[in-house]
Amino acid sequence: MNHFISATDVTNIQQLVNKGLQYKLNPLLDAELGKGKRIGLLFLNPSLRTRLSTQVAAANLGMEAIVFNVDKEGWALEFQEGAVMNGTTVEHIKDAAPVLGQYFDILAIRTFPTLKNKEEDYSEMFIKQFIRFAGVPVVSLESATLHPLQSLTDIITIQESIQNSFASKRTPKVVLTWAPHIKPLPQCVANSFSQWVNAWGGANFVITHPEGYELSQQFTNGATIVHDQNEALKEADFVYVKNWSSYEHYGQQLNTDQNWMLTNDKLALTNQAKVMHCLPVRRNIELSDEILDGPNSLVTQQAGNRVWAAQAVLAKILNTLNQ
């Protein structure tokens, strides 16, 4: 694996999931794999779990991790080709990325969409420019449209839960449900979860949201789309809760209906479903306290699994570098 930007970079998702679960049982299994290697974690927007879990994963593999908050500690970067840099940007990615490629064996980048220009956001210009000019493997710590490390974590968490408690041999029903929020959020997590679940193929996958919140079909093809949340939740084994803004009316918040918040009454429609959320979560807006603090919540377990997802990905790239 040369880069890790989306599910399409992975030839065998189940193998990567199994590796993550293997690392959870034995975190220092490959403690020498990254010896003498250095990873640069570059953040163009804030992070908690993504930053810390990737640092821990790198340390477990013997790598040195260096964190750089580009938005606060570095020069403002320019990404446009042919830009006349007479504005607020100070350094072009053409100049910055090749230097970073000399400092690090792997670069991990976290960017964020503007939610203003759909074509620009969905072109993934920022992370693609790093790939183009850095000359080293690039790992997405979230991009304008996708969050692959989170999604790999989510598959690991579902697989782990199935192994531990899912008695039936039938294919589990996984529901991704839209949730209300106080502001419009990107489609990254929802896009990515949809892409990974479809590519994994281990679930009966349903997406439910109010009308107007349809995601890009490039990520949802293969899923069943239902606008009635209660109908979607029937017999669900896993419910993934997440807000996202409109894709068609790009970046807009069309609906703030609080009735879409998951509660115990709605959970009663499911097959005692386990509930997931990527965090951070707005309590009693996106998800109720009774769900988050209740026995069906996988949220803390899911967040802990971020380490093992990152470790599996870094190990795969390190194995490629070491060949």
TACOR-V885370 format. One record per residue. PSI is psi in radians with two decimals (999 if undefined). NEAR is the number of other ideal C-beta (glycine too) atoms within 8 Angstrom. Layout:
PSI/NEAR
PSI/NEAR
This chain:
2.11/11
-0.66/6
2.84/9
1.63/14
-0.55/14
3.12/9
-0.43/11
-0.23/6
-0.14/10
2.16/10
-0.48/3
1.66/6
-0.74/12
-0.66/8
-0.70/7
-0.69/13
-0.80/14
-0.65/8
-0.72/11
-0.76/16
-0.54/12
-0.73/9
-0.55/16
-0.63/10
-0.54/5
1.42/6
-0.53/8
0.43/6
-0.70/7
0.87/11
-0.32/8
-0.07/6
-0.67/11
0.27/13
2.27/7
0.03/3
2.66/12
2.38/11
2.34/17
2.15/13
1.90/14
2.17/11
2.09/14
-0.01/11
2.88/8
2.82/4
2.64/10
-1.26/8
-0.76/9
-0.79/13
-0.93/13
-0.69/8
-0.64/12
-0.63/18
-0.78/11
-0.75/10
-0.77/13
-0.75/14
-0.68/9
-0.45/13
0.07/14
0.18/11
2.73/14
2.26/7
2.29/12
2.21/9
2.36/8
2.03/10
1.62/8
-0.65/10
-0.32/7
-0.53/5
-0.21/5
3.14/10
2.62/7
2.18/8
2.51/13
2.36/11
-0.26/8
2.37/5
2.42/3
0.32/4
2.40/8
1.88/4
1.18/8
0.38/3
-2.35/4
-0.30/4
2.51/11
-0.58/8
2.37/11
2.56/11
-0.50/13
-0.51/8
-0.64/8
-0.82/11
-0.76/15
-0.57/11
-0.77/8
-0.62/12
-0.41/12
-0.49/6
-0.53/7
2.63/12
-0.53/8
2.43/17
2.32/16
2.19/13
2.34/14
2.02/15
-3.02/11
2.56/9
2.76/10
-0.46/9
0.37/9
-0.67/5
1.80/7
-0.76/8
-0.74/6
-0.80/8
-0.82/12
-0.12/9
-0.28/7
0.74/11
-0.74/8
-0.96/13
-0.54/14
-0.57/9
-0.63/12
-0.79/13
-0.74/10
-0.69/7
-0.28/11
-0.62/12
0.21/6
2.87/9
2.44/13
2.30/15
2.29/16
2.16/16
0.24/13
2.37/13
-2.90/13
-0.46/14
-0.25/13
2.75/14
1.30/12
-0.61/14
-0.65/17
-0.75/15
-0.68/16
-0.74/16
-0.76/14
-0.72/15
-0.72/14
-0.76/14
-0.73/13
-0.80/14
-0.77/11
-0.74/12
-0.67/12
-0.79/9
-0.63/6
-0.54/6
-0.08/5
1.75/9
-0.60/3
2.61/4
-0.06/2
2.82/4
2.23/6
2.58/12
2.14/12
2.20/15
2.20/15
2.05/14
2.35/16
2.60/11
2.67/13
2.79/11
2.87/12
-0.21/5
2.81/5
2.34/9
2.79/7
2.92/11
0.05/11
-0.96/13
-0.75/13
-0.78/13
-0.88/13
-0.78/17
-0.75/14
-0.82/15
-0.78/13
-0.73/15
-0.74/16
-0.75/13
-0.62/10
-0.79/11
0.25/5
0.30/10
2.70/12
1.88/8
2.20/12
2.39/14
2.29/16
2.40/15
2.80/11
2.74/10
2.44/6
-0.17/9
0.42/13
2.38/9
2.95/13
2.32/10
-0.34/6
-0.37/5
-0.41/11
-0.13/13
2.18/7
-0.31/5
2.70/12
2.26/7
2.20/10
2.31/10
-0.18/7
1.87/7
-0.75/10
-0.70/8
-0.74/8
-0.62/13
-0.28/15
2.19/8
0.31/6
2.48/15
-0.49/11
2.38/15
2.06/15
2.11/13
2.25/12
2.46/14
2.61/9
2.69/13
3.01/14
2.42/12
-0.78/11
-0.88/6
1.36/7
2.20/11
0.04/11
2.65/8
1.83/9
-0.41/8
2.28/9
0.48/7
1.95/7
-0.21/7
-0.23/4
-0.11/12
2.35/12
2.30/13
3.04/9
-0.57/9
-0.72/5
-0.60/11
-0.45/15
-0.32/6
-0.29/8
3.12/14
1.03/7
0.85/5
2.51/13
2.44/10
2.37/16
2.63/14
2.52/13
-0.30/9
2.60/9
2.73/4
2.41/10
1.78/9
2.40/9
0.28/7
-1.09/11
-0.79/13
2.46/15
2.68/11
-0.70/7
-0.52/8
-0.89/14
-0.63/12
0.09/6
3.07/8
-0.25/3
-0.10/10
2.25/11
0.17/11
-0.80/12
-0.76/7
-0.76/9
-0.80/15
-0.67/9
-0.58/7
-0.11/14
-0.61/15
-0.79/14
-0.54/14
-0.84/15
-0.70/14
-0.70/14
-0.72/14
-0.83/14
-0.68/17
-0.71/13
-0.74/12
-0.73/14
-0.70/14
-0.65/9
-0.75/10
-0.60/10
-0.11/6
999/4
